[in-house]
């Protein structure tokens, strides 16, 4: 079972953040156009991720809603026919919501640095420190905190919930 430690934060200065991410990764990053369909499930989160012109996968993950580094366990499986699976799951458990984003992925050591432009929400960053054999959650949290500092992310910018939760909250405020 793969594990990681994640940090998610809003980005006020997108261009400045991207410059730092490029410098740390020594790359221009990889641009991924993603659609995540979240399903209504009793435990954790279940989403069907479709990456334009690349692949689709079903992802289940469970992590606490808290600011700062958080431990996450996740499972993924490739999906060769995402439309059929979406139809089947929507009938079985219902769709919670759909999230669209343009993600730029930078790799810094064992950390995936995501710069996300989320439709309807704005610009965010996410760090996913991938656990390697023999590492502890505490070691991953330290890596995440160090990288957060190098990227200029402050504690006031941290968010505790998934983008989908933010989008649903925003939608309920505008409809109510």
C-alpha positions as CSV (number, residue, x, y, z in Angstrom):
1,X,0.0,0.0,0.0
2,X,1.6,3.3,-1.1
3,X,1.9,6.0,1.5
4,X,2.9,9.7,1.4
5,X,2.8,12.9,3.4
6,X,1.0,15.8,1.8
7,X,0.8,19.5,2.2
8,X,-1.7,21.7,0.3
9,X,-1.7,25.5,0.3
10,X,-3.1,28.4,-1.7
11,X,-0.7,30.4,-3.9
12,X,-0.9,34.2,-4.0
13,X,2.0,34.6,-6.4
14,X,1.7,31.9,-9.0
15,X,4.5,33.1,-11.2
16,X,6.9,33.5,-8.3
17,X,6.1,30.0,-7.0
18,X,6.6,28.4,-10.4
19,X,10.0,30.0,-10.7
20,X,11.1,28.5,-7.3
21,X,9.6,25.1,-8.3
22,X,11.5,25.2,-11.6
23,X,14.8,26.1,-9.8
24,X,14.4,23.3,-7.2
25,X,13.4,20.6,-9.8
26,X,15.8,21.8,-12.5
27,X,13.0,21.3,-15.0
28,X,10.1,23.2,-16.6
29,X,7.7,20.7,-15.2
30,X,5.1,18.5,-16.9
31,X,1.7,20.0,-17.7
32,X,-1.3,17.6,-17.0
33,X,-4.9,18.5,-17.8
34,X,-7.0,16.6,-15.2
35,X,-10.6,15.9,-14.5
36,X,-11.4,14.2,-11.1
37,X,-14.9,12.7,-10.6
38,X,-15.5,12.2,-6.9
39,X,-18.0,9.5,-5.8
40,X,-20.1,9.4,-2.7
41,X,-18.5,6.8,-0.5
42,X,-18.8,6.1,3.3
43,X,-15.0,6.1,4.0
44,X,-12.2,8.1,2.6
45,X,-12.4,9.6,-0.9
46,X,-12.9,7.8,-4.2
47,X,-12.2,9.5,-7.5
48,X,-11.9,8.7,-11.1
49,X,-9.0,10.7,-12.6
50,X,-8.7,11.3,-16.3
51,X,-5.6,12.9,-17.6
52,X,-6.0,14.3,-21.1
53,X,-4.1,12.3,-23.7
54,X,-2.4,10.2,-21.0
55,X,-4.4,7.7,-18.8
56,X,-7.2,7.2,-16.4
57,X,-7.1,5.7,-13.0
58,X,-9.4,5.0,-10.0
59,X,-7.9,6.4,-6.8
60,X,-9.0,5.7,-3.3
61,X,-7.3,7.6,-0.5
62,X,-7.8,8.3,3.2
63,X,-6.2,11.2,5.0
64,X,-7.1,13.5,7.9
65,X,-8.5,17.0,7.2
66,X,-5.8,19.1,8.9
67,X,-3.4,21.9,8.0
68,X,0.3,21.1,7.4
69,X,1.8,17.7,6.7
70,X,-0.6,14.9,6.8
71,X,-0.1,11.2,6.3
72,X,-2.1,9.6,3.5
73,X,-2.7,6.0,2.3
74,X,-3.8,5.5,-1.2
75,X,-4.7,2.8,-3.7
76,X,-4.8,3.2,-7.5
77,X,-5.9,1.0,-10.4
78,X,-5.6,1.7,-14.1
79,X,-8.9,2.3,-15.9
80,X,-9.0,1.5,-19.6
81,X,-12.6,2.6,-20.1
82,X,-13.3,5.6,-17.8
83,X,-16.7,6.5,-19.3
84,X,-18.2,3.0,-18.5
85,X,-16.7,3.0,-15.0
86,X,-18.0,6.5,-14.3
87,X,-21.5,5.5,-15.5
88,X,-21.4,2.3,-13.3
89,X,-20.1,4.0,-10.2
90,X,-22.5,7.0,-10.6
91,X,-25.4,4.6,-10.6
92,X,-24.1,2.6,-7.7
93,X,-22.9,5.3,-5.2
94,X,-23.6,8.7,-6.8
95,X,-21.3,11.5,-7.9
96,X,-20.2,13.9,-5.2
97,X,-18.7,16.4,-7.7
98,X,-16.4,17.0,-10.6
99,X,-13.1,18.9,-10.3
100,X,-11.1,20.2,-13.3
101,X,-7.6,21.5,-13.1
102,X,-4.4,22.1,-15.0
103,X,-1.5,20.7,-12.9
104,X,2.1,21.3,-13.5
105,X,4.2,18.6,-11.9
106,X,7.8,19.1,-10.8
107,X,9.9,16.4,-9.1
108,X,12.2,17.4,-6.3
109,X,13.9,14.4,-5.0
110,X,11.2,12.0,-3.8
111,X,8.6,14.8,-3.7
112,X,6.0,15.6,-6.3
113,X,5.5,19.3,-6.3
114,X,2.1,20.2,-7.9
115,X,1.2,23.6,-9.1
116,X,-2.6,23.4,-9.6
117,X,-4.9,25.9,-11.3
118,X,-8.3,24.7,-10.2
119,X,-11.4,25.7,-12.2
120,X,-13.6,27.8,-10.0
121,X,-11.1,28.0,-7.1
122,X,-7.8,29.5,-8.2
123,X,-4.1,28.6,-7.8
124,X,-2.8,26.1,-5.3
125,X,0.3,24.0,-4.5
126,X,0.6,20.5,-3.2
127,X,3.5,18.6,-2.0
128,X,3.4,14.8,-2.0
129,X,6.5,13.3,-0.3
130,X,6.5,9.6,-1.5
131,X,7.4,7.2,1.3
132,X,10.4,5.0,0.5
133,X,11.3,1.7,2.2
134,X,12.6,2.2,5.7
135,X,11.3,5.8,6.1
136,X,9.0,7.0,8.8
137,X,6.1,9.4,8.5
138,X,8.1,11.9,10.7
139,X,11.0,11.9,8.2
140,X,8.6,12.6,5.4
141,X,7.0,15.4,7.4
142,X,10.4,17.0,7.8
143,X,11.1,16.8,4.1
144,X,7.8,18.4,3.4
145,X,8.4,21.2,5.9
146,X,11.8,21.9,4.5
147,X,10.5,22.1,1.0
148,X,7.6,24.2,2.0
149,X,10.1,26.7,3.5
150,X,12.3,26.7,0.3
151,X,9.2,27.3,-1.8
152,X,8.1,30.2,0.4
153,X,4.9,28.7,1.6
154,X,3.7,30.1,4.9
155,X,1.4,28.4,7.5
156,X,-1.3,31.0,6.8
157,X,-1.6,29.7,3.2
158,X,-2.2,26.0,4.3
159,X,-5.5,24.4,3.6
160,X,-6.8,21.4,5.4
161,X,-9.3,19.9,3.0
162,X,-9.4,18.5,-0.5
163,X,-10.1,20.8,-3.5
164,X,-13.4,19.0,-3.9
165,X,-14.5,20.1,-0.4
166,X,-13.5,23.7,-1.2
167,X,-15.5,23.6,-4.4
168,X,-18.6,22.1,-2.8
169,X,-18.4,24.7,-0.1
170,X,-18.1,27.6,-2.6
171,X,-21.0,26.2,-4.7
172,X,-23.2,25.9,-1.6
173,X,-22.5,29.5,-0.6
174,X,-23.3,30.8,-4.1
175,X,-26.5,28.8,-4.4
176,X,-27.8,29.6,-0.9
